[in-house]
Amino acid sequence: MTIQANIEDKITQALQPEYLEVANESHMHNVPPGSESHFKVTVVTSEFDNKMLVARHRILNQLLKEELDGPVHALSLHTLTPNEWQEKNGEIRKSPPCLGGSKAK
């Protein structure tokens, strides 16, 4: 199973999201082709109702601890309630290009 699929499975089982997108953005960074090290995760679930942003992120960081302790270098989190998702019309900002590592030289 890929790291991306593992992340999707863990989030789906724990939070039963109304919407989930796990995007592998490793290709945007200075890593070997085929890497699974940088992810953008968008989760929409009623489990986040009445929880502050930091609490939502803690839930995901704990849920994905094994991945964060190992192969995943960066995790961009977009954690929304269904109402917040509706207010945003289902749109999340695009990730900026990487400026770190040797690409910035």
MISE-613526 format. One line per 8 residues: number of its first residue (from 1); for each residue x, y, z of N, C-alpha, C, O. Coordinates in nm, 3 decimals. Each point is the difference from the previous one (the first is absolute). Layout:
NUM	X:Y:Z:X:Y:Z:X:Y:Z:X:Y:Z | ...
This chain:
1	0.085:-0.118:0.000:-0.085:0.118:0.000:0.090:0.124:0.000:0.101:0.005:0.070 | -0.138:0.095:-0.149:0.078:0.123:-0.003:-0.021:0.080:0.128:-0.097:-0.022:0.073 | 0.187:0.113:-0.047:-0.014:0.087:0.116:-0.127:0.083:-0.013:-0.073:0.019:0.097 | 0.047:0.031:-0.217:-0.120:0.080:-0.025:-0.126:-0.081:0.032:-0.090:0.050:0.068 | 0.083:-0.172:-0.115:-0.117:-0.086:0.027:-0.013:-0.029:0.148:-0.111:-0.006:0.052 | 0.222:-0.013:0.017:-0.001:-0.026:0.143:-0.056:0.121:0.076:-0.079:-0.016:0.093 | 0.121:0.136:-0.134:-0.051:0.122:0.063:-0.151:0.011:-0.022:-0.075:0.030:0.092 | 0.033:-0.054:-0.215:-0.143:0.006:-0.032:-0.080:-0.099:0.084:-0.104:0.035:0.054
9	0.153:-0.157:-0.043:-0.070:-0.104:0.078:-0.011:0.038:0.148:-0.106:-0.012:0.059 | 0.216:0.059:-0.001:-0.002:0.036:0.142:-0.099:0.112:0.028:-0.077:-0.006:0.096 | 0.078:0.108:-0.180:-0.091:0.114:0.020:-0.145:-0.043:-0.020:-0.087:0.038:0.078 | 0.062:-0.117:-0.181:-0.136:-0.045:-0.028:-0.055:-0.083:0.114:-0.114:0.020:0.043 | 0.194:-0.113:0.008:-0.046:-0.086:0.109:-0.026:0.078:0.128:-0.097:-0.027:0.071 | 0.184:0.123:-0.041:-0.011:0.072:0.128:-0.103:0.112:-0.002:-0.066:0.026:0.101 | 0.051:0.041:-0.215:-0.081:0.123:-0.002:-0.122:-0.005:-0.091:-0.081:0.093:0.002 | 0.065:-0.198:-0.080:-0.110:-0.008:-0.096:-0.029:0.135:-0.065:-0.108:0.055:0.016
17	0.205:-0.002:-0.091:-0.017:0.134:-0.056:-0.107:0.005:-0.110:-0.023:-0.098:-0.071 | -0.040:0.215:0.061:-0.091:0.025:-0.111:0.079:0.024:-0.128:-0.047:-0.028:-0.110 | 0.167:0.081:0.128:0.089:0.023:-0.113:0.143:-0.022:0.048:0.037:0.043:0.109 | 0.042:-0.110:-0.191:0.139:-0.024:0.032:0.081:0.004:-0.129:-0.033:-0.067:-0.098 | 0.139:0.146:0.100:0.095:0.000:-0.110:0.140:-0.004:0.059:0.038:0.086:0.080 | 0.038:-0.184:-0.121:0.140:-0.012:0.040:0.081:0.011:-0.128:0.001:-0.090:-0.084 | 0.066:0.204:0.070:0.078:0.027:-0.122:0.148:-0.016:0.029:0.053:0.062:0.092 | 0.013:-0.144:-0.171:0.144:-0.017:0.011:0.065:0.116:-0.075:-0.006:0.006:-0.123
25	0.066:0.086:0.196:0.064:0.117:-0.059:0.152:-0.013:-0.001:0.070:0.100:-0.013 | -0.021:-0.220:0.028:0.144:-0.022:0.005:0.069:0.048:-0.127:0.113:0.049:0.004 | -0.181:-0.063:-0.118:0.058:0.043:-0.127:0.033:0.149:-0.005:0.078:0.044:-0.084 | -0.136:0.034:0.175:0.023:0.144:0.006:0.125:0.034:0.081:0.033:0.117:0.016 | 0.034:-0.217:0.035:0.114:0.019:0.089:0.124:-0.070:-0.056:-0.008:-0.078:-0.095 | 0.120:0.106:0.156:0.127:-0.056:-0.045:0.019:-0.140:0.058:0.082:-0.022:0.090 | -0.160:-0.072:-0.144:0.007:-0.139:0.044:0.005:-0.090:-0.123:-0.036:0.045:-0.109 | 0.079:-0.169:0.123:0.004:-0.090:-0.115:-0.139:-0.025:-0.059:-0.099:0.002:0.073
33	0.092:-0.026:-0.203:-0.130:-0.034:-0.063:-0.065:-0.119:0.070:0.067:-0.095:0.041 | -0.197:0.102:-0.027:-0.075:-0.108:0.064:-0.004:0.007:0.152:-0.055:-0.089:0.064 | 0.112:0.194:-0.006:0.003:0.014:0.146:-0.140:0.022:0.056:-0.089:0.051:-0.069 | 0.071:-0.091:0.192:-0.123:0.025:0.075:0.041:0.062:0.133:-0.004:-0.065:0.105 | 0.042:0.192:-0.111:0.053:0.067:0.119:-0.072:0.130:0.035:0.012:0.047:0.113 | -0.085:0.011:-0.206:-0.068:0.127:0.020:-0.147:-0.015:-0.041:-0.030:-0.033:-0.115 | -0.061:0.056:0.210:-0.142:-0.018:-0.028:-0.082:0.121:0.041:0.032:0.069:0.098 | -0.136:-0.044:-0.174:-0.102:0.100:0.033:-0.128:-0.078:0.029:-0.050:-0.073:-0.086
41	-0.003:0.090:0.206:-0.117:-0.076:0.043:-0.115:0.096:0.028:0.013:0.093:0.079 | -0.125:-0.116:-0.146:-0.122:0.076:0.025:-0.102:-0.097:0.057:-0.035:-0.100:-0.063 | -0.014:0.130:0.183:-0.096:-0.086:0.069:-0.120:0.083:0.041:0.013:0.103:0.066 | -0.130:-0.148:-0.106:-0.125:0.064:0.040:-0.080:-0.103:0.078:-0.040:-0.103:-0.054 | 0.016:0.133:0.182:-0.074:-0.094:0.084:-0.069:0.074:0.114:0.050:0.100:0.050 | -0.164:-0.151:-0.010:-0.071:0.057:0.115:0.073:-0.029:0.130:-0.031:0.059:0.104 | 0.130:-0.149:-0.108:0.084:-0.027:0.118:0.075:0.127:0.043:0.043:0.010:0.115 | -0.028:0.086:-0.206:0.071:0.124:0.032:-0.092:0.109:0.055:0.047:0.106:0.039
49	-0.178:-0.132:-0.035:-0.093:0.098:0.057:0.043:0.035:0.142:0.032:-0.089:0.079 | -0.032:0.217:-0.046:0.033:0.051:0.133:0.144:-0.028:0.043:0.031:0.002:0.119 | 0.057:-0.029:-0.215:0.142:-0.019:0.031:0.081:0.111:-0.066:-0.023:0.035:-0.116 | 0.116:0.020:0.193:0.087:0.103:-0.055:0.097:-0.064:-0.100:0.020:-0.122:0.001 | 0.039:0.204:-0.085:0.091:-0.047:-0.103:0.113:-0.085:0.057:0.033:-0.105:-0.056 | 0.027:0.148:0.164:0.112:-0.075:0.059:-0.046:-0.139:0.046:0.077:-0.096:-0.012 | -0.197:0.084:0.063:-0.052:-0.130:0.043:-0.021:-0.092:-0.121:0.027:-0.120:0.007 | -0.074:0.176:-0.117:-0.020:-0.079:-0.122:0.134:-0.053:-0.051:0.012:-0.116:-0.038
57	0.087:0.204:0.038:0.133:-0.040:-0.047:0.061:-0.105:0.092:0.068:-0.092:-0.046 | -0.091:0.105:0.175:0.052:-0.100:0.094:-0.061:-0.137:-0.026:0.069:-0.102:0.009 | -0.196:0.100:-0.041:-0.067:-0.127:-0.032:0.070:-0.068:-0.117:0.032:-0.118:0.006 | -0.007:0.194:-0.112:0.063:-0.058:-0.118:0.147:-0.033:0.024:0.049:-0.103:-0.046 | 0.021:0.188:0.119:0.140:-0.029:0.030:0.014:-0.128:0.082:0.092:-0.078:-0.022 | -0.183:0.056:0.114:0.003:-0.122:0.081:-0.037:-0.122:-0.086:0.062:-0.105:0.008 | -0.165:0.123:-0.089:-0.047:-0.107:-0.087:0.109:-0.043:-0.099:0.012:-0.119:-0.032 | 0.068:0.215:-0.015:0.103:-0.027:-0.100:0.141:0.002:0.059:0.098:0.024:-0.071
65	-0.088:-0.050:0.201:0.129:0.005:0.069:0.104:-0.091:-0.064:0.115:0.039:-0.017 | -0.154:-0.159:-0.018:0.093:-0.095:-0.059:0.058:0.054:-0.132:0.120:-0.013:-0.026 | -0.204:0.072:-0.056:0.045:0.056:-0.127:0.089:0.121:0.022:0.101:0.018:-0.069 | -0.137:0.066:0.166:0.079:0.121:0.028:0.134:-0.034:0.064:0.097:0.074:-0.016 | -0.092:-0.184:0.089:0.127:-0.044:0.060:0.089:-0.069:-0.102:0.118:-0.024:0.026 | -0.174:-0.008:-0.141:0.076:-0.075:-0.101:0.010:0.074:-0.131:0.072:0.100:-0.011 | -0.143:-0.148:-0.090:0.022:0.047:-0.136:-0.056:0.139:-0.033:0.046:0.064:-0.095 | -0.144:-0.016:0.172:-0.062:0.128:-0.034:0.078:0.115:0.062:0.017:0.008:0.122
73	0.030:0.080:-0.208:0.080:0.115:0.042:-0.088:0.122:0.026:0.026:0.077:0.092 | -0.131:-0.059:-0.173:-0.086:0.118:0.012:-0.145:-0.038:-0.021:-0.034:-0.082:-0.085 | -0.052:0.144:0.166:-0.143:-0.027:-0.006:-0.073:0.134:0.011:0.001:0.064:0.105 | -0.064:-0.024:-0.213:-0.081:0.121:-0.001:-0.143:-0.042:0.031:-0.058:-0.082:-0.071 | 0.000:0.138:0.177:-0.132:-0.041:0.045:-0.104:0.109:-0.022:0.019:0.115:0.038 | -0.129:-0.155:-0.098:-0.117:0.086:-0.015:-0.115:-0.077:0.064:-0.051:-0.096:-0.057 | 0.013:0.139:0.177:-0.097:-0.073:0.081:-0.124:0.085:0.017:0.004:0.106:0.062 | -0.115:-0.153:-0.118:-0.121:0.081:-0.001:-0.122:-0.078:0.046:-0.008:-0.122:-0.015
81	-0.087:0.195:0.071:-0.131:-0.056:0.028:-0.081:0.006:-0.130:0.039:0.072:-0.092 | -0.148:-0.145:0.083:-0.083:0.010:-0.121:-0.047:0.142:-0.029:-0.005:0.041:-0.116 | -0.030:0.034:0.220:-0.044:0.139:-0.021:0.113:0.087:-0.054:-0.022:0.082:-0.089 | 0.143:-0.099:0.142:0.115:0.077:-0.048:0.031:-0.034:-0.146:0.032:0.088:-0.080 | -0.043:-0.215:0.046:0.024:-0.046:-0.136:-0.101:0.063:-0.096:0.034:0.044:-0.110 | -0.158:-0.040:0.154:-0.105:0.060:-0.082:0.025:0.150:-0.018:-0.019:0.053:-0.110 | 0.061:0.016:0.216:0.030:0.143:-0.008:0.114:0.029:-0.098:0.003:0.105:-0.063 | 0.091:-0.198:0.051:0.114:0.015:-0.092:-0.032:-0.051:-0.140:0.085:0.001:-0.089
89	-0.210:-0.046:0.069:-0.041:-0.056:-0.129:0.089:-0.115:-0.044:0.023:-0.020:-0.119 | 0.028:-0.055:0.216:0.082:-0.116:-0.031:0.134:0.032:-0.063:0.055:-0.081:-0.074 | -0.003:0.200:0.102:0.128:0.041:-0.058:0.106:0.021:0.107:-0.024:0.061:0.103 | 0.143:-0.114:-0.132:0.117:0.015:0.087:0.109:0.063:-0.085:0.014:-0.031:-0.118 | 0.063:0.121:0.179:0.111:0.064:-0.073:0.099:-0.102:-0.052:0.023:-0.104:0.062 | 0.035:0.135:-0.176:0.107:-0.084:-0.054:0.124:0.018:0.085:0.023:0.106:0.058 | 0.057:-0.211:-0.052:0.126:0.007:0.074:0.100:0.083:-0.079:0.005:-0.008:-0.123 | 0.075:0.087:0.194:0.103:0.080:-0.070:0.114:-0.090:-0.046:0.018:-0.110:0.052
97	0.059:0.157:-0.148:0.116:-0.078:-0.043:0.104:-0.007:0.110:0.012:0.092:0.082 | 0.063:-0.200:-0.080:0.106:-0.019:0.100:0.114:0.096:-0.028:0.043:0.016:-0.114 | 0.006:0.048:0.220:0.116:0.088:-0.012:0.116:-0.051:0.084:0.103:0.067:0.010 | -0.117:-0.183:0.048:0.104:-0.055:0.087:0.099:-0.085:-0.074:-0.013:-0.026:-0.120 | 0.113:-0.018:0.193:0.101:-0.089:-0.056:0.077:0.063:-0.114:0.019:0.121:-0.003 | 0.025:-0.202:-0.090:0.082:0.049:-0.109:-0.078:0.080:-0.103:0.061:0.068:-0.082 | -0.194:-0.074:0.085:-0.080:0.077:-0.096:0.009:0.149:0.025:-0.024:0.079:-0.091 | 0.057:-0.039:0.214:0.006:0.142:0.034:0.134:0.062:-0.041:0.015:0.122:0.007
105	0.079:-0.200:-0.048:0.134:0.050:-0.034:0.005:0.053:-0.140:0.106:0.046:-0.044
